[in-house]
Amino acid sequence: MNPHYFTLDREPALEFVKEQGAGTLVTARADGTIDATVMPIVFRGTT
């Protein structure tokens, strides 16, 4: 199953990650974005 991509603001993304808990990988990128990966979904938003 291919990942799904969503653009989220930082706060909703962080709230979602907190709700998901286990299985969530958050990567802060040098270009000022945050990737929150919840298999098989990838969220991309600005920090």
PDB file of N, CA, C and O in Angstrom:
ATOM      1  N   MET A   1       0.850  -1.189   0.000  1.00  0.00           N
ATOM      2  CA  MET A   1       0.000   0.000   0.000  1.00  0.00           C
ATOM      3  C   MET A   1       0.887   1.239   0.000  1.00  0.00           C
ATOM      4  O   MET A   1       1.787   1.365   0.830  1.00  0.00           O
ATOM      5  N   ASN A   2       0.633   2.143  -0.923  1.00  0.00           N
ATOM      6  CA  ASN A   2       1.440   3.347  -1.027  1.00  0.00           C
ATOM      7  C   ASN A   2       1.085   4.330   0.081  1.00  0.00           C
ATOM      8  O   ASN A   2      -0.067   4.385   0.512  1.00  0.00           O
ATOM      9  N   PRO A   3       2.058   5.105   0.545  1.00  0.00           N
ATOM     10  CA  PRO A   3       1.773   6.118   1.567  1.00  0.00           C
ATOM     11  C   PRO A   3       0.824   7.184   1.039  1.00  0.00           C
ATOM     12  O   PRO A   3       0.795   7.469  -0.158  1.00  0.00           O
ATOM     13  N   HIS A   4       0.058   7.763   1.938  1.00  0.00           N
ATOM     14  CA  HIS A   4      -0.802   8.884   1.597  1.00  0.00           C
ATOM     15  C   HIS A   4      -0.155  10.138   2.152  1.00  0.00           C
ATOM     16  O   HIS A   4       0.402  10.117   3.249  1.00  0.00           O
ATOM     17  N   TYR A   5      -0.223  11.229   1.406  1.00  0.00           N
ATOM     18  CA  TYR A   5       0.438  12.461   1.816  1.00  0.00           C
ATOM     19  C   TYR A   5      -0.588  13.536   2.140  1.00  0.00           C
ATOM     20  O   TYR A   5      -1.514  13.791   1.370  1.00  0.00           O
ATOM     21  N   PHE A   6      -0.404  14.154   3.286  1.00  0.00           N
ATOM     22  CA  PHE A   6      -1.274  15.244   3.704  1.00  0.00           C
ATOM     23  C   PHE A   6      -0.408  16.413   4.142  1.00  0.00           C
ATOM     24  O   PHE A   6       0.677  16.223   4.690  1.00  0.00           O
ATOM     25  N   THR A   7      -0.892  17.616   3.898  1.00  0.00           N
ATOM     26  CA  THR A   7      -0.208  18.806   4.406  1.00  0.00           C
ATOM     27  C   THR A   7      -0.976  19.302   5.621  1.00  0.00           C
ATOM     28  O   THR A   7      -2.159  19.633   5.539  1.00  0.00           O
ATOM     29  N   LEU A   8      -0.276  19.344   6.750  1.00  0.00           N
ATOM     30  CA  LEU A   8      -0.904  19.773   7.991  1.00  0.00           C
ATOM     31  C   LEU A   8      -0.104  20.891   8.625  1.00  0.00           C
ATOM     32  O   LEU A   8       1.115  20.967   8.473  1.00  0.00           O
ATOM     33  N   ASP A   9      -0.811  21.764   9.341  1.00  0.00           N
ATOM     34  CA  ASP A   9      -0.109  22.721  10.188  1.00  0.00           C
ATOM     35  C   ASP A   9       0.539  21.954  11.329  1.00  0.00           C
ATOM     36  O   ASP A   9       0.163  20.821  11.632  1.00  0.00           O
ATOM     37  N   ARG A  10       1.515  22.590  11.952  1.00  0.00           N
ATOM     38  CA  ARG A  10       2.323  21.902  12.955  1.00  0.00           C
ATOM     39  C   ARG A  10       1.470  21.385  14.124  1.00  0.00           C
ATOM     40  O   ARG A  10       1.614  20.229  14.521  1.00  0.00           O
ATOM     41  N   GLU A  11       0.599  22.213  14.671  1.00  0.00           N
ATOM     42  CA  GLU A  11      -0.146  21.816  15.860  1.00  0.00           C
ATOM     43  C   GLU A  11      -1.084  20.633  15.610  1.00  0.00           C
ATOM     44  O   GLU A  11      -1.056  19.673  16.380  1.00  0.00           O
ATOM     45  N   PRO A  12      -1.918  20.666  14.556  1.00  0.00           N
ATOM     46  CA  PRO A  12      -2.758  19.492  14.290  1.00  0.00           C
ATOM     47  C   PRO A  12      -1.932  18.229  14.066  1.00  0.00           C
ATOM     48  O   PRO A  12      -2.329  17.140  14.479  1.00  0.00           O
ATOM     49  N   ALA A  13      -0.784  18.378  13.412  1.00  0.00           N
ATOM     50  CA  ALA A  13       0.069  17.217  13.165  1.00  0.00           C
ATOM     51  C   ALA A  13       0.567  16.641  14.476  1.00  0.00           C
ATOM     52  O   ALA A  13       0.556  15.425  14.667  1.00  0.00           O
ATOM     53  N   LEU A  14       1.007  17.512  15.386  1.00  0.00           N
ATOM     54  CA  LEU A  14       1.515  17.041  16.669  1.00  0.00           C
ATOM     55  C   LEU A  14       0.408  16.417  17.504  1.00  0.00           C
ATOM     56  O   LEU A  14       0.639  15.420  18.188  1.00  0.00           O
ATOM     57  N   GLU A  15      -0.782  16.985  17.459  1.00  0.00           N
ATOM     58  CA  GLU A  15      -1.909  16.408  18.184  1.00  0.00           C
ATOM     59  C   GLU A  15      -2.216  15.012  17.657  1.00  0.00           C
ATOM     60  O   GLU A  15      -2.467  14.088  18.431  1.00  0.00           O
ATOM     61  N   PHE A  16      -2.195  14.867  16.343  1.00  0.00           N
ATOM     62  CA  PHE A  16      -2.457  13.571  15.726  1.00  0.00           C
ATOM     63  C   PHE A  16      -1.421  12.551  16.160  1.00  0.00           C
ATOM     64  O   PHE A  16      -1.755  11.410  16.481  1.00  0.00           O
ATOM     65  N   VAL A  17      -0.157  12.969  16.169  1.00  0.00           N
ATOM     66  CA  VAL A  17       0.930  12.078  16.555  1.00  0.00           C
ATOM     67  C   VAL A  17       0.758  11.634  18.009  1.00  0.00           C
ATOM     68  O   VAL A  17       0.968  10.465  18.335  1.00  0.00           O
ATOM     69  N   LYS A  18       0.376  12.566  18.872  1.00  0.00           N
ATOM     70  CA  LYS A  18       0.186  12.225  20.282  1.00  0.00           C
ATOM     71  C   LYS A  18      -0.950  11.227  20.437  1.00  0.00           C
ATOM     72  O   LYS A  18      -0.879  10.332  21.280  1.00  0.00           O
ATOM     73  N   GLU A  19      -1.998  11.371  19.631  1.00  0.00           N
ATOM     74  CA  GLU A  19      -3.135  10.456  19.699  1.00  0.00           C
ATOM     75  C   GLU A  19      -2.740   9.065  19.196  1.00  0.00           C
ATOM     76  O   GLU A  19      -3.197   8.056  19.732  1.00  0.00           O
ATOM     77  N   GLN A  20      -1.897   9.014  18.173  1.00  0.00           N
ATOM     78  CA  GLN A  20      -1.513   7.745  17.579  1.00  0.00           C
ATOM     79  C   GLN A  20      -0.541   6.972  18.464  1.00  0.00           C
ATOM     80  O   GLN A  20      -0.649   5.754  18.607  1.00  0.00           O
ATOM     81  N   GLY A  21       0.409   7.695  19.055  1.00  0.00           N
ATOM     82  CA  GLY A  21       1.367   7.053  19.950  1.00  0.00           C
ATOM     83  C   GLY A  21       2.268   6.084  19.208  1.00  0.00           C
ATOM     84  O   GLY A  21       2.972   6.474  18.276  1.00  0.00           O
ATOM     85  N   ALA A  22       2.249   4.826  19.615  1.00  0.00           N
ATOM     86  CA  ALA A  22       3.123   3.809  19.018  1.00  0.00           C
ATOM     87  C   ALA A  22       2.865   3.696  17.524  1.00  0.00           C
ATOM     88  O   ALA A  22       1.727   3.814  17.068  1.00  0.00           O
ATOM     89  N   GLY A  23       3.931   3.466  16.771  1.00  0.00           N
ATOM     90  CA  GLY A  23       3.800   3.333  15.330  1.00  0.00           C
ATOM     91  C   GLY A  23       3.975   4.646  14.598  1.00  0.00           C
ATOM     92  O   GLY A  23       3.812   4.720  13.380  1.00  0.00           O
ATOM     93  N   THR A  24       4.312   5.692  15.359  1.00  0.00           N
ATOM     94  CA  THR A  24       4.487   7.008  14.756  1.00  0.00           C
ATOM     95  C   THR A  24       5.956   7.386  14.760  1.00  0.00           C
ATOM     96  O   THR A  24       6.631   7.287  15.785  1.00  0.00           O
ATOM     97  N   LEU A  25       6.441   7.815  13.620  1.00  0.00           N
ATOM     98  CA  LEU A  25       7.815   8.288  13.506  1.00  0.00           C
ATOM     99  C   LEU A  25       7.793   9.742  13.061  1.00  0.00           C
ATOM    100  O   LEU A  25       7.216  10.074  12.025  1.00  0.00           O
ATOM    101  N   VAL A  26       8.420  10.604  13.846  1.00  0.00           N
ATOM    102  CA  VAL A  26       8.446  12.035  13.512  1.00  0.00           C
ATOM    103  C   VAL A  26       9.865  12.430  13.137  1.00  0.00           C
ATOM    104  O   VAL A  26      10.810  12.149  13.873  1.00  0.00           O
ATOM    105  N   THR A  27      10.010  13.079  11.996  1.00  0.00           N
ATOM    106  CA  THR A  27      11.313  13.526  11.533  1.00  0.00           C
ATOM    107  C   THR A  27      11.275  15.030  11.312  1.00  0.00           C
ATOM    108  O   THR A  27      10.479  15.527  10.515  1.00  0.00           O
ATOM    109  N   ALA A  28      12.138  15.753  12.020  1.00  0.00           N
ATOM    110  CA  ALA A  28      12.277  17.192  11.787  1.00  0.00           C
ATOM    111  C   ALA A  28      13.332  17.386  10.705  1.00  0.00           C
ATOM    112  O   ALA A  28      14.451  16.883  10.819  1.00  0.00           O
ATOM    113  N   ARG A  29      12.971  18.113   9.663  1.00  0.00           N
ATOM    114  CA  ARG A  29      13.857  18.272   8.527  1.00  0.00           C
ATOM    115  C   ARG A  29      14.516  19.643   8.539  1.00  0.00           C
ATOM    116  O   ARG A  29      13.986  20.600   9.105  1.00  0.00           O
ATOM    117  N   ALA A  30      15.680  19.721   7.907  1.00  0.00           N
ATOM    118  CA  ALA A  30      16.470  20.954   7.907  1.00  0.00           C
ATOM    119  C   ALA A  30      15.753  22.103   7.195  1.00  0.00           C
ATOM    120  O   ALA A  30      16.017  23.270   7.487  1.00  0.00           O
ATOM    121  N   ASP A  31      14.857  21.786   6.271  1.00  0.00           N
ATOM    122  CA  ASP A  31      14.178  22.844   5.521  1.00  0.00           C
ATOM    123  C   ASP A  31      12.988  23.431   6.284  1.00  0.00           C
ATOM    124  O   ASP A  31      12.222  24.221   5.733  1.00  0.00           O
ATOM    125  N   GLY A  32      12.837  23.041   7.559  1.00  0.00           N
ATOM    126  CA  GLY A  32      11.788  23.636   8.383  1.00  0.00           C
ATOM    127  C   GLY A  32      10.467  22.906   8.333  1.00  0.00           C
ATOM    128  O   GLY A  32       9.449  23.443   8.769  1.00  0.00           O
ATOM    129  N   THR A  33      10.461  21.686   7.807  1.00  0.00           N
ATOM    130  CA  THR A  33       9.225  20.909   7.784  1.00  0.00           C
ATOM    131  C   THR A  33       9.324  19.759   8.768  1.00  0.00           C
ATOM    132  O   THR A  33      10.408  19.420   9.243  1.00  0.00           O
ATOM    133  N   ILE A  34       8.186  19.167   9.067  1.00  0.00           N
ATOM    134  CA  ILE A  34       8.148  18.002   9.942  1.00  0.00           C
ATOM    135  C   ILE A  34       7.435  16.879   9.199  1.00  0.00           C
ATOM    136  O   ILE A  34       6.366  17.088   8.624  1.00  0.00           O
ATOM    137  N   ASP A  35       8.022  15.696   9.210  1.00  0.00           N
ATOM    138  CA  ASP A  35       7.384  14.521   8.634  1.00  0.00           C
ATOM    139  C   ASP A  35       6.921  13.628   9.778  1.00  0.00           C
ATOM    140  O   ASP A  35       7.734  13.191  10.592  1.00  0.00           O
ATOM    141  N   ALA A  36       5.641  13.358   9.845  1.00  0.00           N
ATOM    142  CA  ALA A  36       5.104  12.430  10.829  1.00  0.00           C
ATOM    143  C   ALA A  36       4.588  11.219  10.070  1.00  0.00           C
ATOM    144  O   ALA A  36       3.584  11.305   9.362  1.00  0.00           O
ATOM    145  N   THR A  37       5.267  10.102  10.215  1.00  0.00           N
ATOM    146  CA  THR A  37       4.899   8.904   9.487  1.00  0.00           C
ATOM    147  C   THR A  37       4.103   7.970  10.393  1.00  0.00           C
ATOM    148  O   THR A  37       4.607   7.502  11.414  1.00  0.00           O
ATOM    149  N   VAL A  38       2.864   7.706  10.011  1.00  0.00           N
ATOM    150  CA  VAL A  38       2.035   6.736  10.705  1.00  0.00           C
ATOM    151  C   VAL A  38       1.687   5.685   9.666  1.00  0.00           C
ATOM    152  O   VAL A  38       0.824   5.910   8.818  1.00  0.00           O
ATOM    153  N   MET A  39       2.346   4.550   9.724  1.00  0.00           N
ATOM    154  CA  MET A  39       2.210   3.563   8.670  1.00  0.00           C
ATOM    155  C   MET A  39       0.751   3.230   8.415  1.00  0.00           C
ATOM    156  O   MET A  39       0.019   2.962   9.367  1.00  0.00           O
ATOM    157  N   PRO A  40       0.291   3.237   7.137  1.00  0.00           N
ATOM    158  CA  PRO A  40       1.106   3.576   5.973  1.00  0.00           C
ATOM    159  C   PRO A  40       0.894   5.013   5.503  1.00  0.00           C
ATOM    160  O   PRO A  40       0.937   5.284   4.303  1.00  0.00           O
ATOM    161  N   ILE A  41       0.668   5.924   6.426  1.00  0.00           N
ATOM    162  CA  ILE A  41       0.357   7.304   6.061  1.00  0.00           C
ATOM    163  C   ILE A  41       1.512   8.225   6.417  1.00  0.00           C
ATOM    164  O   ILE A  41       2.080   8.115   7.504  1.00  0.00           O
ATOM    165  N   VAL A  42       1.863   9.124   5.520  1.00  0.00           N
ATOM    166  CA  VAL A  42       2.930  10.087   5.777  1.00  0.00           C
ATOM    167  C   VAL A  42       2.326  11.487   5.764  1.00  0.00           C
ATOM    168  O   VAL A  42       1.676  11.886   4.798  1.00  0.00           O
ATOM    169  N   PHE A  43       2.547  12.218   6.838  1.00  0.00           N
ATOM    170  CA  PHE A  43       2.070  13.587   6.928  1.00  0.00           C
ATOM    171  C   PHE A  43       3.249  14.531   6.755  1.00  0.00           C
ATOM    172  O   PHE A  43       4.316  14.328   7.333  1.00  0.00           O
ATOM    173  N   ARG A  44       3.039  15.561   5.954  1.00  0.00           N
ATOM    174  CA  ARG A  44       4.086  16.573   5.791  1.00  0.00           C
ATOM    175  C   ARG A  44       3.491  17.937   6.085  1.00  0.00           C
ATOM    176  O   ARG A  44       2.500  18.341   5.478  1.00  0.00           O
ATOM    177  N   GLY A  45       4.104  18.634   7.015  1.00  0.00           N
ATOM    178  CA  GLY A  45       3.611  19.963   7.355  1.00  0.00           C
ATOM    179  C   GLY A  45       4.767  20.853   7.756  1.00  0.00           C
ATOM    180  O   GLY A  45       5.887  20.383   7.959  1.00  0.00           O
ATOM    181  N   THR A  46       4.491  22.139   7.869  1.00  0.00           N
ATOM    182  CA  THR A  46       5.549  23.068   8.240  1.00  0.00           C
ATOM    183  C   THR A  46       5.633  23.186   9.751  1.00  0.00           C
ATOM    184  O   THR A  46       4.635  23.003  10.449  1.00  0.00           O
ATOM    185  N   THR A  47       6.813  23.490  10.256  1.00  0.00           N
ATOM    186  CA  THR A  47       6.989  23.649  11.702  1.00  0.00           C
ATOM    187  C   THR A  47       6.776  25.085  12.101  1.00  0.00           C
ATOM    188  O   THR A  47       6.880  25.419  13.281  1.00  0.00           O
TER     189      THR A  47
END
